Amino acid sequence: MKEFKESFYEAVELLPKKLSDCIKESYADNMQIFEVRLINECSPIIISDRGILRSRCIVTSKDLEESVLRLTGNSYHSFQREIAHGYIPLKNGHRAGLAGTAVYEVDRGITGLKNITTVVLRIANDVSLKSNPLFDDLLKSEIYSAIISGPPCSGKTTFLRDTAKRMSSLGCSVVVIDERQELFAGLKECTIVKGAEKAKGIEMAVKSLSPRLLICDEISSPKEAEAVAGALNSGVSVLASIHSKSYGDFKNKKTAQLLTSTKEFKKVLFLASFPNIGKITEAVDLI
């Protein structure tokens, strides 16, 4: 398992050296860094398990332009589809989110971003949860489908990744649908569909990969929910996540309504807010 420092350095060293060296000065031993926010004309903001930190340097528009170029390996056009969706996938599960001015074409919609004003570097830490009640429950019964829900930075991705590692280590056929290439970090015994749009990736997995357990992060559209329903109808168990602040908020979301209407999901597990990453606060039985 990687140390937190190793994961942090691995990600920030993808940035221009001036920014990388400045940001690394803020690191303290055993600190877990979740993300680094680079905003034009502001100092870098570091979100960690010890609170919010700021580096001493100031980010310029030139820094942001150079950062995007380095993050794409000097090949901006190779990542044009991802950039049009506001992100760049990086090695080992790290990811950069982007904000700027959308480039819009009448027949094609948003085709890219220009004048980048923000880069959010999300650090993929190799974390194993101290406890995973869902995994413990799956061991006691037949593998079932469940939804993981919580606000941003509550550990939904960490929880899914931890469950995938534990289940695959027991020989379960686990297929991970990793559209944004951030779930797969540390997953050595899972089959991973990387880079495909979520709905298409789910369809590919069900038809070709014989999953016993399908795992996908951030179901956010009716099209994706329908693809999940198709997998369930094929006899595949699914673990999926949805953003929500509470059970009330969850019930009001269209995607949640579509998923629960299948009557195939046994439970929805709600995670605590930051900094209690991956901690279950409530479990609601659905069937």
C-alpha positions as CSV (number, residue, x, y, z in Angstrom):
1,M,0.0,0.0,0.0
2,K,1.3,3.5,-0.9
3,E,2.1,6.0,1.9
4,F,-0.1,9.1,1.8
5,K,3.1,11.2,1.0
6,E,4.0,9.0,-2.0
7,S,0.5,9.5,-3.5
8,F,0.6,13.2,-2.8
9,Y,4.0,13.7,-4.4
10,E,3.2,11.5,-7.3
11,A,0.2,13.7,-8.2
12,V,1.6,17.2,-7.6
13,E,4.8,16.4,-9.4
14,L,2.7,16.3,-12.6
15,L,2.3,20.1,-12.2
16,P,4.9,22.6,-13.2
17,K,8.0,22.5,-11.0
18,K,7.4,26.0,-9.5
19,L,3.9,25.0,-8.3
20,S,4.9,21.5,-7.3
21,D,7.8,22.6,-5.1
22,C,5.7,25.3,-3.5
23,I,2.8,22.9,-2.7
24,K,5.1,20.2,-1.3
25,E,6.4,22.6,1.3
26,S,3.0,22.4,3.0
27,Y,3.2,18.7,3.6
28,A,3.6,17.3,7.1
29,D,4.3,13.7,8.1
30,N,1.4,11.2,7.7
31,M,-0.9,13.9,6.4
32,Q,-3.6,12.7,4.0
33,I,-4.2,15.1,1.1
34,F,-7.5,14.8,-0.7
35,E,-7.2,17.6,-3.2
36,V,-5.2,20.7,-4.3
37,R,-7.1,23.6,-5.8
38,L,-5.3,26.0,-8.1
39,I,-7.3,29.1,-8.8
40,N,-6.1,32.0,-10.9
41,E,-4.5,34.8,-8.8
42,C,-4.9,32.9,-5.6
43,S,-2.5,30.8,-3.5
44,P,-3.0,27.0,-3.8
45,I,-5.6,25.5,-1.4
46,I,-4.8,22.1,0.0
47,I,-7.7,20.0,1.5
48,S,-6.3,17.5,4.0
49,D,-7.3,15.4,7.0
50,R,-5.9,18.2,9.2
51,G,-8.0,20.9,7.6
52,I,-7.5,23.5,4.9
53,L,-4.0,24.7,4.2
54,R,-2.6,27.4,1.8
55,S,0.7,27.4,0.1
56,R,2.8,30.6,-0.1
57,C,2.9,31.1,-3.9
58,I,0.3,32.7,-6.2
59,V,-1.1,30.8,-9.2
60,T,-1.0,32.7,-12.5
61,S,-2.9,32.2,-15.7
62,K,0.4,31.0,-17.2
63,D,0.8,28.5,-14.4
64,L,-2.7,27.1,-15.2
65,E,-2.0,26.9,-18.9
66,E,1.3,25.1,-18.3
67,S,-0.4,22.8,-15.8
68,V,-3.0,21.7,-18.3
69,L,-0.3,21.1,-20.9
70,R,1.8,19.0,-18.5
71,L,-1.3,17.1,-17.2
72,T,-2.1,16.0,-20.7
73,G,1.5,14.9,-21.4
74,N,1.9,17.8,-23.9
75,S,-1.0,16.3,-25.9
76,Y,-4.1,18.5,-25.3
77,H,-6.0,17.1,-28.2
78,S,-5.6,13.5,-27.0
79,F,-7.8,14.4,-24.1
80,Q,-10.3,16.7,-25.9
81,R,-13.3,14.5,-25.0
82,E,-12.4,14.4,-21.3
83,I,-11.6,18.1,-21.2
84,A,-15.0,18.9,-22.8
85,H,-16.4,17.1,-19.8
86,G,-14.3,19.1,-17.4
87,Y,-11.6,16.7,-16.3
88,I,-8.3,15.1,-17.2
89,P,-7.6,11.4,-16.1
90,L,-4.1,11.0,-14.6
91,K,-2.0,7.9,-13.8
92,N,-2.8,5.7,-10.8
93,G,-6.3,7.1,-10.3
94,H,-5.5,10.8,-9.8
95,R,-7.7,13.2,-11.6
96,A,-7.7,16.9,-12.5
97,G,-11.0,18.8,-12.6
98,L,-11.1,21.9,-14.8
99,A,-13.0,25.2,-15.0
100,G,-12.9,27.8,-17.7
101,T,-14.8,29.1,-20.7
102,A,-16.7,26.5,-22.6
103,V,-16.0,26.1,-26.4
104,Y,-19.4,25.5,-28.0
105,E,-20.2,24.3,-31.5
106,V,-23.8,24.4,-32.8
107,D,-23.9,20.9,-34.1
108,R,-21.7,19.3,-31.4
109,G,-22.3,21.1,-28.2
110,I,-19.4,21.7,-25.8
111,T,-16.2,20.5,-27.5
112,G,-13.6,21.9,-25.1
113,L,-12.5,24.6,-22.6
114,K,-10.3,27.6,-23.0
115,N,-9.1,30.3,-20.6
116,I,-8.7,27.8,-17.8
117,T,-9.2,29.6,-14.4
118,T,-9.2,26.6,-12.0
119,V,-7.5,23.2,-11.8
120,V,-8.6,20.9,-9.0
121,L,-6.1,18.0,-8.5
122,R,-7.8,15.1,-6.7
123,I,-5.4,12.7,-5.0
124,A,-6.1,9.0,-5.2
125,N,-5.0,7.7,-1.8
126,D,-4.6,4.0,-1.4
127,V,-6.8,3.6,1.6
128,S,-8.2,0.5,3.2
129,L,-11.1,1.2,5.6
130,K,-10.6,-0.1,9.1
131,S,-14.1,-1.5,8.9
132,N,-16.5,-2.2,6.0
133,P,-19.9,-3.3,7.3
134,L,-21.2,-3.8,3.7
135,F,-18.4,-6.3,3.0
136,D,-19.1,-8.1,6.3
137,D,-22.7,-8.4,5.4
138,L,-22.0,-9.7,1.9
139,L,-19.9,-12.4,3.4
140,K,-22.8,-13.6,5.6
141,S,-25.4,-13.7,2.8
142,E,-25.9,-13.9,-1.0
143,I,-24.2,-11.0,-2.8
144,Y,-26.8,-8.3,-3.2
145,S,-27.1,-4.8,-4.7
146,A,-26.7,-1.7,-2.7
147,I,-26.4,2.1,-3.2
148,I,-23.8,4.2,-1.4
149,S,-24.8,7.8,-0.9
150,G,-23.4,10.9,0.7
151,P,-22.2,14.5,0.1
152,P,-19.0,15.4,-1.8
153,C,-15.8,14.2,0.0
154,S,-17.7,11.7,2.2
155,G,-15.7,8.8,0.8
156,K,-18.1,7.2,-1.7
157,T,-15.3,6.3,-4.1
158,T,-13.0,5.1,-1.3
159,F,-15.8,2.9,0.0
160,L,-16.5,1.4,-3.4
161,R,-12.8,0.8,-4.0
162,D,-12.3,-0.8,-0.6
163,T,-15.3,-3.1,-1.2
164,A,-14.0,-4.0,-4.7
165,K,-10.6,-5.0,-3.3
166,R,-12.1,-7.1,-0.5
167,M,-14.6,-8.9,-2.8
168,S,-12.1,-9.6,-5.6
169,S,-9.5,-11.0,-3.1
170,L,-12.1,-13.7,-2.3
171,G,-12.4,-14.7,-6.0
172,C,-15.6,-12.9,-6.7
173,S,-15.8,-11.7,-10.4
174,V,-15.8,-7.9,-9.8
175,V,-16.1,-5.5,-12.8
176,V,-15.5,-1.8,-12.2
177,I,-16.9,0.8,-14.6
178,D,-14.4,3.6,-14.3
179,E,-15.4,6.3,-16.7
180,R,-13.2,9.0,-15.2
181,Q,-10.3,6.6,-14.4
182,E,-10.2,7.3,-10.7
183,L,-11.8,4.2,-9.1
184,F,-9.2,1.7,-10.3
185,A,-6.2,2.8,-8.2
186,G,-5.0,-0.1,-6.2
187,L,-7.4,-2.6,-7.7
188,K,-5.2,-5.5,-8.8
189,E,-7.7,-8.4,-9.1
190,C,-10.7,-6.6,-10.6
191,T,-11.7,-6.3,-14.3
192,I,-11.8,-2.6,-15.1
193,V,-13.5,-0.9,-17.9
194,K,-11.7,2.5,-18.2
195,G,-12.7,5.6,-20.1
196,A,-16.0,4.4,-21.6
197,E,-19.1,6.4,-20.9
198,K,-20.8,4.8,-17.9
199,A,-23.9,3.5,-19.6
200,K,-21.9,2.0,-22.5
201,G,-19.4,0.6,-20.1
202,I,-22.1,-1.2,-18.1
203,E,-23.6,-2.6,-21.3
204,M,-20.2,-3.9,-22.5
205,A,-19.4,-5.5,-19.1
206,V,-22.7,-7.3,-18.9
207,K,-22.5,-8.7,-22.4
208,S,-18.8,-9.6,-22.4
209,L,-17.2,-9.9,-19.0
210,S,-19.6,-12.1,-16.9
211,P,-19.5,-10.0,-13.7
212,R,-20.9,-11.3,-10.4
213,L,-20.6,-7.8,-8.9
214,L,-20.6,-4.6,-11.0
215,I,-19.3,-1.4,-9.3
216,C,-19.8,2.1,-10.7
217,D,-19.4,5.5,-9.2
218,E,-21.7,8.6,-9.4
219,I,-24.9,7.5,-11.2
220,S,-26.1,10.9,-12.3
221,S,-28.4,10.6,-15.3
222,P,-31.5,8.6,-16.3
223,K,-29.4,7.0,-19.1
224,E,-26.9,5.7,-16.6
225,A,-29.7,4.5,-14.2
226,E,-31.4,2.7,-17.1
227,A,-28.1,0.9,-17.9
228,V,-27.9,-0.2,-14.2
229,A,-31.4,-1.5,-14.4
230,G,-30.4,-3.5,-17.5
231,A,-27.6,-5.1,-15.6
232,L,-29.9,-5.9,-12.7
233,N,-32.3,-7.5,-15.1
234,S,-29.5,-9.7,-16.3
235,G,-28.9,-11.1,-12.8
236,V,-25.8,-9.0,-12.0
237,S,-25.5,-7.5,-8.5
238,V,-24.6,-3.8,-8.5
239,L,-22.9,-1.4,-6.1
240,A,-23.4,2.2,-7.2
241,S,-23.1,5.6,-5.6
242,I,-25.2,8.7,-5.8
243,H,-24.6,12.2,-4.4
244,S,-27.1,13.2,-1.6
245,K,-27.1,15.1,1.7
246,S,-29.7,13.0,3.4
247,Y,-32.3,10.3,2.9
248,G,-34.9,13.0,2.2
249,D,-32.6,14.5,-0.5
250,F,-31.9,11.0,-1.9
251,K,-35.6,10.2,-2.3
252,N,-36.1,13.4,-4.3
253,K,-33.4,12.7,-6.9
254,K,-34.7,11.3,-10.2
255,T,-31.8,8.9,-10.6
256,A,-32.4,7.5,-7.1
257,Q,-36.1,7.0,-7.9
258,L,-35.2,5.2,-11.1
259,L,-32.8,2.8,-9.3
260,T,-35.0,2.1,-6.3
261,S,-38.0,1.5,-8.6
262,T,-36.2,-1.6,-9.9
263,K,-36.9,-3.3,-6.5
264,E,-33.5,-4.9,-6.8
265,F,-31.4,-2.8,-4.4
266,K,-31.5,-4.2,-0.9
267,K,-30.0,-1.2,1.0
268,V,-28.9,2.4,0.7
269,L,-25.9,3.3,2.9
270,F,-25.4,6.9,3.9
271,L,-21.9,8.2,4.6
272,A,-20.8,10.9,7.0
273,S,-19.5,14.3,5.9
274,F,-15.8,15.2,5.7
275,P,-13.6,14.5,7.5
276,N,-15.2,11.1,8.5
277,I,-14.3,9.5,5.2
278,G,-16.1,6.2,4.5
279,K,-18.0,6.1,7.8
280,I,-21.6,4.8,7.6
281,T,-24.1,6.9,9.5
282,E,-27.3,5.3,8.4
283,A,-28.5,2.2,6.6
284,V,-32.0,2.1,5.0
285,D,-33.5,-1.2,3.9
286,L,-35.2,-0.8,0.5
287,I,-36.6,-4.3,0.2
